[in-house]
Amino acid sequence: MAAVLLALAASASWGVSDFLGGLKTRAVSVLTVLAVSQPAGLILLGTIVFVRWQSPPDGLPILWAVLAGIGGAIGIGALYQGLAVGSMGIVAPITSTSPLIPLTVGLARGERPSSVQLVGIAVALVGVALAGWEPGAPGARRQLSAGAGLAILAAASFGSAQVALKSAASDDPYWATFILRLASSALILLALTQRRPGRGPAGIWGVLILIGLLDSGATELFAIATTKGLLSVVSVLAALYPVLVAILARAFLHERLTAVQRGGALAAVAGAAAISTG
């Protein structure tokens, strides 16, 4: 149950972070958002590591954490840009297919969720797939919304990063997330040497810092969850953040979702409930 609660808390934190990140990317560049949010998250995770001081890992856990950081930075950049150019209620659910990668890896490694959990996983994944399609004109074939390509890139990057983070967190989840954020911040710093971020409107910096704190907090919660439960289960539960993104987009941006998309979101929630009870 601890793994379930941690994964759901990570999902909620990612949901708010991604909504704010996509929203602010409509006002400033992705690089500006990441240049502020990533270091802010690094300070949070660094403080946690300092307070609970334990000897840092060595060898493969560091490599896995670095790979997770690179994948996460690419994923979040693609996601924020996709949320900025496309419909939040569509781009976010597509990105939530990322658990297909850790799910496959977990099952291949011998993880065996219960029958109820397997049904819940299937329902949740079908739900997000349905929620990720946008209908075209009457009689036209359904097509993906603007930003779908970026959402697919984000999904692949996030899924791969979760697998790497699981391997790193098995040694120490706190050091793993700190090293992960070091790697992603270094990647952003490298990007800053090639291109300067634009100036943002007054008052945006506090929101960008909040985005970084929420994103890093969610990553920490997910890393801890992987040490207490199956990766195949935790990754699916943590991927439910698009439901919150869609709700926030509907509430604050007045985005409309079709009946199929709403049904998909409900199916995703029902699948999560089955996973939790299983």
C-alpha positions as a Markdown table, in Angstrom:
| # | Residue | x | y | z |
|---|---|---|---|---|
| 1 | Met | 0.0 | 0.0 | 0.0 |
| 2 | Ala | 2.9 | 2.4 | 0.7 |
| 3 | Ala | 4.1 | 2.0 | -2.9 |
| 4 | Val | 0.6 | 2.8 | -4.2 |
| 5 | Leu | 0.2 | 5.9 | -2.1 |
| 6 | Leu | 3.7 | 7.2 | -3.0 |
| 7 | Ala | 3.1 | 6.6 | -6.7 |
| 8 | Leu | -0.3 | 8.4 | -6.6 |
| 9 | Ala | 1.3 | 11.3 | -4.7 |
| 10 | Ala | 4.0 | 11.5 | -7.3 |
| 11 | Ser | 1.3 | 11.5 | -10.0 |
| 12 | Ala | -0.6 | 14.4 | -8.4 |
| 13 | Ser | 2.6 | 16.4 | -8.0 |
| 14 | Trp | 3.6 | 15.8 | -11.6 |
| 15 | Gly | 0.1 | 16.8 | -12.7 |
| 16 | Val | 0.3 | 20.2 | -11.1 |
| 17 | Ser | 3.9 | 20.7 | -12.2 |
| 18 | Asp | 3.1 | 19.7 | -15.8 |
| 19 | Phe | 0.1 | 21.9 | -16.0 |
| 20 | Leu | 2.0 | 24.9 | -14.8 |
| 21 | Gly | 5.0 | 24.1 | -17.0 |
| 22 | Gly | 2.9 | 23.8 | -20.1 |
| 23 | Leu | 1.0 | 27.0 | -19.2 |
| 24 | Lys | 4.1 | 29.1 | -18.6 |
| 25 | Thr | 5.8 | 27.7 | -21.8 |
| 26 | Arg | 3.1 | 29.6 | -23.6 |
| 27 | Ala | 4.6 | 32.8 | -22.2 |
| 28 | Val | 8.3 | 32.0 | -22.2 |
| 29 | Ser | 10.6 | 29.5 | -23.9 |
| 30 | Val | 11.0 | 25.9 | -22.8 |
| 31 | Leu | 14.6 | 26.7 | -22.0 |
| 32 | Thr | 13.6 | 29.5 | -19.7 |
| 33 | Val | 11.3 | 27.3 | -17.8 |
| 34 | Leu | 13.9 | 24.5 | -17.4 |
| 35 | Ala | 16.7 | 27.0 | -16.6 |
| 36 | Val | 14.9 | 28.0 | -13.5 |
| 37 | Ser | 12.9 | 24.9 | -12.5 |
| 38 | Gln | 15.7 | 22.4 | -12.8 |
| 39 | Pro | 18.2 | 24.2 | -10.5 |
| 40 | Ala | 15.3 | 24.9 | -8.0 |
| 41 | Gly | 14.6 | 21.2 | -7.9 |
| 42 | Leu | 18.3 | 20.4 | -7.5 |
| 43 | Ile | 18.5 | 22.6 | -4.4 |
| 44 | Leu | 15.5 | 20.8 | -2.8 |
| 45 | Leu | 17.0 | 17.3 | -3.5 |
| 46 | Gly | 20.4 | 18.5 | -2.4 |
| 47 | Thr | 19.0 | 19.7 | 0.9 |
| 48 | Ile | 17.3 | 16.3 | 1.5 |
| 49 | Val | 20.6 | 14.5 | 0.8 |
| 50 | Phe | 22.5 | 16.8 | 3.1 |
| 51 | Val | 20.1 | 16.5 | 6.0 |
| 52 | Arg | 19.9 | 12.7 | 5.9 |
| 53 | Trp | 23.6 | 12.3 | 5.0 |
| 54 | Gln | 24.5 | 8.9 | 3.9 |
| 55 | Ser | 27.6 | 7.8 | 1.9 |
| 56 | Pro | 27.0 | 8.3 | -1.8 |
| 57 | Pro | 26.8 | 5.3 | -4.1 |
| 58 | Asp | 29.4 | 4.3 | -6.6 |
| 59 | Gly | 29.6 | 2.3 | -9.8 |
| 60 | Leu | 26.5 | 1.4 | -11.8 |
| 61 | Pro | 23.9 | 3.3 | -9.6 |
| 62 | Ile | 25.6 | 6.6 | -10.6 |
| 63 | Leu | 25.5 | 5.7 | -14.3 |
| 64 | Trp | 21.8 | 4.7 | -14.1 |
| 65 | Ala | 21.0 | 7.9 | -12.3 |
| 66 | Val | 22.8 | 10.0 | -14.9 |
| 67 | Leu | 21.0 | 8.3 | -17.7 |
| 68 | Ala | 17.7 | 8.8 | -16.0 |
| 69 | Gly | 18.5 | 12.5 | -15.6 |
| 70 | Ile | 19.3 | 12.9 | -19.3 |
| 71 | Gly | 16.2 | 11.0 | -20.3 |
| 72 | Gly | 14.1 | 13.0 | -17.9 |
| 73 | Ala | 15.4 | 16.4 | -19.1 |
| 74 | Ile | 14.7 | 15.5 | -22.7 |
| 75 | Gly | 11.2 | 14.2 | -21.8 |
| 76 | Ile | 10.2 | 17.2 | -19.7 |
| 77 | Gly | 11.4 | 19.6 | -22.4 |
| 78 | Ala | 9.4 | 17.8 | -25.1 |
| 79 | Leu | 6.4 | 17.6 | -22.8 |
| 80 | Tyr | 6.4 | 21.3 | -21.9 |
| 81 | Gln | 6.8 | 22.3 | -25.6 |
| 82 | Gly | 4.0 | 19.9 | -26.6 |
| 83 | Leu | 1.7 | 21.3 | -23.9 |
| 84 | Ala | 2.5 | 24.8 | -25.2 |
| 85 | Val | 1.6 | 24.1 | -28.8 |
| 86 | Gly | -1.1 | 21.5 | -28.4 |
| 87 | Ser | -4.2 | 20.8 | -26.3 |
| 88 | Met | -3.2 | 20.0 | -22.7 |
| 89 | Gly | -6.1 | 17.5 | -22.5 |
| 90 | Ile | -4.6 | 15.5 | -25.4 |
| 91 | Val | -0.8 | 15.9 | -25.2 |
| 92 | Ala | -0.6 | 14.9 | -21.5 |
| 93 | Pro | -2.6 | 11.6 | -22.0 |
| 94 | Ile | -0.4 | 10.6 | -24.9 |
| 95 | Thr | 2.7 | 11.2 | -22.7 |
| 96 | Ser | 1.1 | 9.0 | -20.1 |
| 97 | Thr | 1.7 | 5.9 | -22.3 |
| 98 | Ser | 5.3 | 6.1 | -21.0 |
| 99 | Pro | 4.7 | 3.2 | -18.5 |
| 100 | Leu | 4.5 | 0.8 | -21.4 |
| 101 | Ile | 8.3 | 0.7 | -21.3 |
| 102 | Pro | 8.8 | 0.0 | -17.5 |
| 103 | Leu | 5.8 | -2.3 | -17.6 |
| 104 | Thr | 7.4 | -4.4 | -20.3 |
| 105 | Val | 10.8 | -4.3 | -18.5 |
| 106 | Gly | 9.2 | -5.2 | -15.2 |
| 107 | Leu | 7.4 | -8.2 | -16.6 |
| 108 | Ala | 10.4 | -9.3 | -18.5 |
| 109 | Arg | 12.4 | -9.3 | -15.2 |
| 110 | Gly | 9.9 | -11.6 | -13.6 |
| 111 | Glu | 7.5 | -9.3 | -11.9 |
| 112 | Arg | 4.0 | -10.8 | -11.5 |
| 113 | Pro | 1.2 | -8.4 | -10.5 |
| 114 | Ser | -2.0 | -10.0 | -9.3 |
| 115 | Ser | -4.8 | -10.8 | -11.8 |
| 116 | Val | -6.8 | -7.8 | -10.6 |
| 117 | Gln | -3.8 | -5.5 | -11.1 |
| 118 | Leu | -3.1 | -6.8 | -14.6 |
| 119 | Val | -6.7 | -6.1 | -15.5 |
| 120 | Gly | -6.4 | -2.6 | -13.9 |
| 121 | Ile | -3.1 | -2.0 | -15.9 |
| 122 | Ala | -4.8 | -2.9 | -19.1 |
| 123 | Val | -7.9 | -0.7 | -18.4 |
| 124 | Ala | -5.7 | 2.2 | -17.4 |
| 125 | Leu | -3.5 | 2.0 | -20.5 |
| 126 | Val | -6.6 | 1.6 | -22.8 |
| 127 | Gly | -8.1 | 4.6 | -21.0 |
| 128 | Val | -5.2 | 6.9 | -21.6 |
| 129 | Ala | -5.0 | 5.8 | -25.2 |
| 130 | Leu | -8.6 | 6.7 | -25.8 |
| 131 | Ala | -8.1 | 10.0 | -24.0 |
| 132 | Gly | -5.2 | 10.8 | -26.3 |
| 133 | Trp | -7.2 | 10.9 | -29.5 |
| 134 | Glu | -8.8 | 14.0 | -30.9 |
| 135 | Pro | -11.6 | 13.7 | -33.5 |
| 136 | Gly | -11.2 | 15.4 | -36.8 |
| 137 | Ala | -13.9 | 16.9 | -39.0 |
| 138 | Pro | -17.1 | 14.9 | -39.4 |
| 139 | Gly | -16.4 | 11.8 | -41.5 |
| 140 | Ala | -12.7 | 12.3 | -41.2 |
| 141 | Arg | -10.2 | 9.9 | -39.7 |
| 142 | Arg | -9.3 | 10.6 | -36.1 |
| 143 | Gln | -6.0 | 12.4 | -35.8 |
| 144 | Leu | -3.6 | 13.3 | -33.1 |
| 145 | Ser | -3.6 | 16.9 | -31.9 |
| 146 | Ala | -0.8 | 19.4 | -32.4 |
| 147 | Gly | 2.2 | 18.5 | -30.3 |
| 148 | Ala | 1.5 | 14.8 | -30.5 |
| 149 | Gly | 5.0 | 14.1 | -31.9 |
| 150 | Leu | 6.6 | 15.9 | -28.9 |
| 151 | Ala | 4.3 | 13.9 | -26.6 |
| 152 | Ile | 5.5 | 10.6 | -28.1 |
| 153 | Leu | 9.1 | 11.7 | -27.6 |
| 154 | Ala | 8.3 | 12.6 | -24.0 |
| 155 | Ala | 6.7 | 9.3 | -23.4 |
| 156 | Ala | 9.7 | 7.3 | -24.7 |
| 157 | Ser | 12.1 | 9.5 | -22.7 |
| 158 | Phe | 10.1 | 9.3 | -19.5 |
| 159 | Gly | 9.6 | 5.5 | -19.8 |
| 160 | Ser | 13.3 | 4.9 | -20.3 |
| 161 | Ala | 14.2 | 7.3 | -17.5 |
| 162 | Gln | 11.9 | 5.4 | -15.1 |
| 163 | Val | 13.6 | 2.1 | -15.8 |
| 164 | Ala | 17.0 | 3.7 | -15.2 |
| 165 | Leu | 15.8 | 5.4 | -12.0 |
| 166 | Lys | 14.5 | 2.1 | -10.7 |
| 167 | Ser | 18.0 | 0.6 | -11.1 |
| 168 | Ala | 19.6 | 3.6 | -9.4 |
| 169 | Ala | 17.1 | 3.8 | -6.6 |
| 170 | Ser | 17.6 | 0.2 | -5.5 |
| 171 | Asp | 20.8 | 1.4 | -3.9 |
| 172 | Asp | 19.6 | 4.7 | -2.4 |
| 173 | Pro | 16.5 | 6.6 | -3.9 |
| 174 | Tyr | 17.6 | 9.9 | -2.4 |
| 175 | Trp | 21.0 | 9.9 | -3.9 |
| 176 | Ala | 19.6 | 8.6 | -7.1 |
| 177 | Thr | 17.2 | 11.5 | -7.6 |
| 178 | Phe | 19.8 | 14.0 | -6.6 |
| 179 | Ile | 22.3 | 12.7 | -9.1 |
| 180 | Leu | 19.5 | 12.5 | -11.7 |
| 181 | Arg | 18.8 | 16.2 | -11.1 |
| 182 | Leu | 22.5 | 17.0 | -11.3 |
| 183 | Ala | 22.7 | 15.4 | -14.7 |
| 184 | Ser | 19.5 | 17.1 | -16.0 |
| 185 | Ser | 20.7 | 20.5 | -14.7 |
| 186 | Ala | 24.1 | 20.0 | -16.4 |
| 187 | Leu | 22.3 | 19.3 | -19.7 |
| 188 | Ile | 20.3 | 22.5 | -19.3 |
| 189 | Leu | 23.5 | 24.4 | -18.5 |
| 190 | Leu | 25.0 | 23.0 | -21.7 |
| 191 | Ala | 22.0 | 24.2 | -23.6 |
| 192 | Leu | 22.3 | 27.7 | -22.1 |
| 193 | Thr | 25.8 | 28.0 | -23.5 |
| 194 | Gln | 24.3 | 27.7 | -27.0 |
| 195 | Arg | 21.2 | 29.8 | -26.5 |
| 196 | Arg | 20.2 | 32.4 | -23.9 |
| 197 | Pro | 16.8 | 32.0 | -22.3 |
| 198 | Gly | 14.3 | 34.8 | -23.0 |
| 199 | Arg | 13.1 | 37.2 | -20.3 |
| 200 | Gly | 9.8 | 36.4 | -18.7 |
| 201 | Pro | 7.0 | 38.6 | -17.5 |
| 202 | Ala | 7.0 | 39.9 | -13.9 |
| 203 | Gly | 5.9 | 37.4 | -11.3 |
| 204 | Ile | 6.7 | 34.3 | -13.4 |
| 205 | Trp | 9.9 | 33.3 | -11.5 |
| 206 | Gly | 8.1 | 32.2 | -8.4 |
| 207 | Val | 5.9 | 29.9 | -10.5 |
| 208 | Leu | 8.9 | 28.4 | -12.3 |
| 209 | Ile | 10.6 | 27.7 | -9.0 |
| 210 | Leu | 7.4 | 26.0 | -7.8 |
| 211 | Ile | 7.4 | 23.9 | -11.0 |
| 212 | Gly | 10.9 | 22.7 | -10.2 |
| 213 | Leu | 10.0 | 21.8 | -6.6 |
| 214 | Leu | 6.9 | 19.9 | -7.6 |
| 215 | Asp | 8.7 | 18.0 | -10.3 |
| 216 | Ser | 11.6 | 17.0 | -8.1 |
| 217 | Gly | 9.3 | 16.1 | -5.3 |
| 218 | Ala | 7.4 | 13.8 | -7.6 |
| 219 | Thr | 10.6 | 12.2 | -8.9 |
| 220 | Glu | 11.7 | 11.5 | -5.3 |
| 221 | Leu | 8.3 | 10.0 | -4.4 |
| 222 | Phe | 8.4 | 7.8 | -7.5 |
| 223 | Ala | 12.0 | 6.6 | -6.7 |
| 224 | Ile | 11.0 | 5.6 | -3.2 |
| 225 | Ala | 7.9 | 3.9 | -4.5 |
| 226 | Thr | 10.0 | 1.7 | -6.8 |
| 227 | Thr | 11.8 | 0.4 | -3.7 |
| 228 | Lys | 8.6 | -0.6 | -2.0 |
| 229 | Gly | 6.6 | -2.1 | -4.9 |
| 230 | Leu | 6.7 | -3.6 | -8.4 |
| 231 | Leu | 8.0 | -1.3 | -11.2 |
| 232 | Ser | 5.2 | -2.5 | -13.5 |
| 233 | Val | 2.6 | -1.4 | -11.0 |
| 234 | Val | 4.2 | 1.8 | -9.7 |
| 235 | Ser | 4.9 | 3.2 | -13.1 |
| 236 | Val | 1.3 | 2.9 | -14.3 |
| 237 | Leu | -0.1 | 4.6 | -11.1 |
| 238 | Ala | 2.5 | 7.4 | -11.4 |
| 239 | Ala | 1.4 | 7.9 | -15.0 |
| 240 | Leu | -2.1 | 9.1 | -14.1 |
| 241 | Tyr | -1.1 | 12.7 | -13.8 |
| 242 | Pro | -2.7 | 13.6 | -17.2 |
| 243 | Val | -6.1 | 13.2 | -15.6 |
| 244 | Leu | -5.2 | 16.0 | -13.2 |
| 245 | Val | -3.7 | 18.1 | -16.1 |
| 246 | Ala | -6.9 | 17.6 | -18.1 |
| 247 | Ile | -9.1 | 18.7 | -15.1 |
| 248 | Leu | -6.9 | 21.8 | -14.5 |
| 249 | Ala | -7.0 | 22.6 | -18.2 |
| 250 | Arg | -10.8 | 22.3 | -18.2 |
| 251 | Ala | -11.1 | 24.4 | -15.1 |
| 252 | Phe | -8.7 | 27.2 | -15.9 |
| 253 | Leu | -8.3 | 27.2 | -19.7 |
| 254 | His | -11.9 | 26.0 | -20.6 |
| 255 | Glu | -10.5 | 23.3 | -22.9 |
| 256 | Arg | -13.3 | 20.9 | -24.0 |
| 257 | Leu | -12.9 | 17.1 | -24.2 |
| 258 | Thr | -15.1 | 14.8 | -26.2 |
| 259 | Ala | -17.2 | 12.0 | -24.7 |
| 260 | Val | -14.6 | 9.4 | -25.8 |
| 261 | Gln | -11.8 | 11.4 | -24.2 |
| 262 | Arg | -13.8 | 11.8 | -20.9 |
| 263 | Gly | -14.6 | 8.1 | -21.0 |
| 264 | Gly | -10.9 | 7.3 | -21.5 |
| 265 | Ala | -10.0 | 9.4 | -18.5 |
| 266 | Leu | -12.6 | 7.6 | -16.4 |
| 267 | Ala | -11.3 | 4.3 | -17.5 |
| 268 | Ala | -7.8 | 5.3 | -16.5 |
| 269 | Val | -9.1 | 6.2 | -13.0 |
| 270 | Ala | -11.0 | 2.9 | -12.8 |
| 271 | Gly | -7.9 | 1.0 | -13.8 |
| 272 | Ala | -5.9 | 2.8 | -11.1 |
| 273 | Ala | -8.5 | 1.8 | -8.5 |
| 274 | Ala | -8.2 | -1.8 | -9.6 |
| 275 | Ile | -4.4 | -1.7 | -9.4 |
| 276 | Ser | -4.6 | -0.2 | -5.9 |
| 277 | Thr | -7.1 | -2.8 | -4.6 |
| 278 | Gly | -5.2 | -5.6 | -6.2 |
